[in-house]
Amino acid sequence: MNEQIWQEAAKASIGAGAIPIPVTGTLIELLQTIMDEKEAQFIPVFTKPMNIKEIKEKSNLSDEALDKMLEGLMHKGIITGIPSKNTGTVVYRLLPPIPGLFEFTLMRGGKTEKEKKLAKLFDQIFKELSDLVQSSYDPVMDFLKTVPPITRVVPVEQEVKEAHDDVLPYEDVKKIIERFDTIAVSTCYCRHEKDLLGKSCHVTKERENCFIFGQTAEFVIKYNFGKKISKDEALKIMYKAREDGLVHKAFHVKQDINNEEFAICNCCKCCCGTFQIYYIGGAPMQSYSSCMARVDSSECTGCGACEDMCPMEAISLVDDIALIDKKKCIGCGVCSYHCPVSAIKLERTGIRDVFVPPARR
């Protein structure tokens, strides 16, 4: 009976997300590390995002016991409870393993044996997912091409040459930050995982540079997953991220770029989940973007700074001139911002779905 409880809990967690993670012993152990058996028995109630009335109809718990259960699950980062912007009704959502549990279980920055164990388990899940993808490479890639990206690359704030007018509003992070009254910052869960594994970041020493906005930020602040900061503090952190060469990635409500952002991550090649799983062969690099880097060959000095800093390894030197692989460019602007002679500019392309398959092993 106990094994069946954890199997159903794992299926429920996976079903809450878009990534088809297999139910493995590693995933079961991960869930057992995060929650107790009563919680595992309860979470399959979440077949969709639900309000309290809908949960009560599917639960046999008393009102008091249900409130205690939901509070415990929110405190552990297993579910979120965030008011609907339209109605104000709290909507509870079960979090999938990735993205979801990975972020919320590590974003407090804890360094206990529990967090160290979680880091190892998540690392193993990434590897298992990579092995699964590699074993069925072609059909998996065909399927993933049908799945919308979960992030949007926001180019670093700088001059962008106009090529098209079909671009998202609020393109740069400064404008995004200025739109929100409530902003939270948390520990970067990806770098924290690497720290716990003894593989610290090669790009930045900063750790508190993941941003959450609006009602999601209020949840994060209430349950101590992050702390509230001012717009000025957020801009200072973002400036440092830009100087360090990090990629700004925005997350939109319901994964729809027509909706407002609820979070921005500042990503590096060596730690961050989307880059990490891409480089180990477990998933494509997939994101919305609206820019493309272009090299002015007459200005390029062949210094190699862009080649070293490109998180996608999309730049190489050919006859001492930077050459950009357009199929791999995600339009992040790291190369352009850090080019010492301004030989690289970003051009707007209109929103495009960047899909870069991982290497086949």
N, C-alpha and C positions, 0 to 999 in steps of 0.2 A: 504493500500500500504506500509506504513512504517513497519508494522509487517512482511510483506513478505520480505522486504529488509533485516531485521535482521535474519530472518529464513534462507535465502539463504546465508548470510554471515557466519552464524554458521555452516551450512552444508559444505561450502567451507573450513573453517578453520579445521573442523574435518577431512574432506577428504584429507587434506594435511599431515595427520599423520597416524600412525599405530594403535593407541588406539581408539576403537569404543566408543567414549564418546556420550551420548545421548544429544539431543538438549533440554535443560531445560530453565526455566526462569532465573536460576542462570547464565548459560552460556551466555544468551542474555544480561543480566545485566553486565556481565564481559566485553563483547565486546563493549557495549555502554559506559563503563567507559574508555576503551582504545582508541576507535576511534569514529569519527563523522559519520553522516549518509552518506555523499558523499563517504567516504572511505569504509564504509560497502557495499555500492552499487557497488563499483569498484572491491573489492577483489575476487568475484567469477570468474573474468577473469583468475585467476590462477588455471587452471585445471591440471597443471603440472609445474615443473620448466621451466622458459621461458627466452629468451633473449629479448632485447628491440624491435627487429623487430617483433617477435611473439606477443608481447603485443600490439604493435601498430595495428596489423591486427585485434585484437579482441576488441580494445578500440575505442570509438568515441571522445576521448579527443585530443585537439591540442598538438603539440610537447611540447610547453611550459607548458601547463596544465598537461600533462603526467609526465614531469620531476618533476614538483612541487608535484604531487601526490606521485610518487615513493620516492622522498626525504622525504616527510612527513611520509610515511609508514615505511621507514627504520629508521628514527629518533625515532619513537614510538616503534620499535621492533616488528612490525607486519609482515614485510617481511625482508629478507636479500638480498643483492646484492653483490655477490662475484665472481671474475673472475675465469673462468675455468682454471685449471692448464695446460691443453693441448692447448687450443686455445687463452686464454686471454680474451675471450668474457665474459662480465658480465652476470651471470645467476641469475635471481631473483626467490626467493622461498617464498611462503606463509608459515607462521609458524602455526602449529597446537596448540591447547590449551596446551597440555602436551605430550612430552616436546616441548617447543617452546615459546609460550607467557608467560608461567610461569617464565621461566628463564629471558627472555629479559626485561620484565616489572619490574623485581625486582633486577636485577643485578647491577643497578647503586647505590643501597643502599639508595634510597630516603625514607624520613620519613614523607611525607605530608599526608593529609587526603586521597588523591587518592591512595597512596600505602597501607595505612591501610585498605581501602575498598577492594582493590585488594586482599590483604592477606586473608581477611574474605571470599571473593568470591571463591578464589582458595581452601581454606579449606573446604568450603561447597561442591565444585565440587568433591573433593576427597571423601567426605562422601557419596554423591549421587552415585558416581561410585561404592563405596564399597557396598552400598545397592543393586544396580543393579546386581553386581556380585554375591552377596549372594543369591539373589532371583532366579538366574539361574545358580547355582554354577557348576554343572557337565558339561553342554554344553559350558559354558564360558571357563572352564579349558581345555576342549578338543580343543576348538578353539585356545586358547593362546599357547598351545603346538606346534601349527603349525607356530607360528610367531617367527622369529629369534630374539634373544636378541638385545637390542640396546646399551649395554655396555659390556666391558671386564674388569674383575678384574685384576689389576696389583699388584702382591704381593710386599710387602715392601722389600726394598733392603737388602738382607741378604744371608746367605748360604742356598742354596736349594739343597737337595739331589737328584741326578739324578736317575730317574726310567725309563724314556723313552726319546728318542731324538726328538719326534714329538712335538716341542714347538714353540711358536711364536718367531721371532727375536725381539730384543729390549725389552726384558722382563721387565726390571726394569725402573722406572720412570726417573732415571738419564740419561739413554741412550736416552729416548724419548726427554727429554728436550734438550740434547746436539745436537739433530738433527735439531733443528729449530733456525733460525735467528731472527724471530719475535715471541715474547711471550707476551701475555697480561694476567693480573690477574684482576679478578672482585670480587665484593662482592658475597659471597655464598648466592644465592637467597633462598635456603631452610632454612638456619639459619636466614636469614633476615626476611623471612615470619614468622617464629616462634617468632622472636623478636617483630615484629609488632603485633603479637597476644598475647604478654605477656607470652610466653612460651619459654624462652631462653634455649640455648643448655646446656646440662649437661656434655658434653665431652670436649669441647674446648671453649676458649674465642676468638679465632681467627675468623675473618670474611672474610678477603680478601685472599682466598686460592682456588679459582677456576681458572684453567688455560685454556687458549685458544691459539692455535698455528697457524702459517703460515698465509694464506690468510684470514682465518676466524678471526684471531687475528687482522689483519689490518682493517677489517670491524669494529670489536669491539672497537678498538682504535679510528678510525675516527669518530664514532658516540657516543663516550664517554660512552660506556657500560663497559669499563674497561680501565686500563692504561698499557702502555708498561713497561716491566721490563727486566732486564738482566738475563742471564742464572744463574749467581751467586745468584741473588736475588731470582729467582725461586727455586733454590736448597735449599736455607735457609728456604723458606716458606714450601717446601716439607719436610724438615728435622723436622720442628716443627709439621707438620701434622702427621708424622710417630711417633714422641714422644707422641703425644696426643692420639694415637690409632685410627686414621682415616683410612678408607678404600679407596684405590686409585682405581678409576673407569675411564677407558678410553673410549672415544667415537671415532668411526672411520668414515671416509668419506663414505657416502651412507650405513652406518651400516654394512659394510663389513670388517671383521678383516684382510683381505688381503690388504686393503687400509691403508694409514697412519692415525694416530690419528689427530684429530683436537681439542680435549679438554680432560682435566683430572679433575674430581671432587674428592674432599677429603671428604668422606661421614661418617656420624655418624648415629647411630641407632635412635636417638631421633628426628632428624630434617629432614634428607635428604629424598627427595621425594620417591625414590625407596624403602627405608626401611619403610617410613611413610605409604605408601599405602599398603605395605605387612602386616604390623602389624594391620591395621584397617580392613583387610580382603578384600581389593579392587583389589589386583593383586598378582600374584606369585612373588617371588624373582627369577628373571631370568637374567642370565648373562653368558657370556663365562668366563671360568677359565682354568687354566693350571696347578693348583697345588692342593694338598690335605694335610691337617695337619695330622701328625702322632705323637702319644705319646709313649715315651719310659717309660714304667711303672716302670722300675727299677730306673729311675732317678726322677720320679714325686714325689713331697713331699706333694701333696694335699693341696696346699696353697689357691687354688680357684681363683687366679688372672686371669687365662684364662677364667674361667666361668663368671666372672664379666665383662670382656672386650669383649667377643665374640659378635659381632653385630647381629649374626644370632641365638643367644641362642642355639648354636649347641653343647655346652660342658656342661657336668654335672659331678659331683664327685660321683663315685661309690666305696665304700670301700676306700675312701680317695685317689683315683686315678682318674685323668681326663679321661673321656670317650667322644670321639668325634662321633657325629651323622654324618656319611658320607653322608647321603642324604641331609643334610642341610649345610654342609661345602662349602663355596664359595672360599676357598683357598686364603684368603686375607693376611694371615700371621700376623695378629694382635696378636693372641695368642702366636705364636712362638717368635715374636720379644720381647714381654713383659714377657715371662716366666723367672722368676728370676734364674732358675737352668738349663735353656736350655734343658728342657725335651721334648719340642715339636719342631719338624722339619717340614719343607714343603718338600713334594716330588712332582716332576713333574709327571703329569698324561697324558700329551698331551692335546690338546684343547678339552674341554668338555662343553656341554650346560647344565648348572645347572638350574634346574627348581624345585623350592620349592613352592608347593601350599600354599596359606594362610589358616589360620584356618577357619573352617566352623562354623559360629555362629548358 
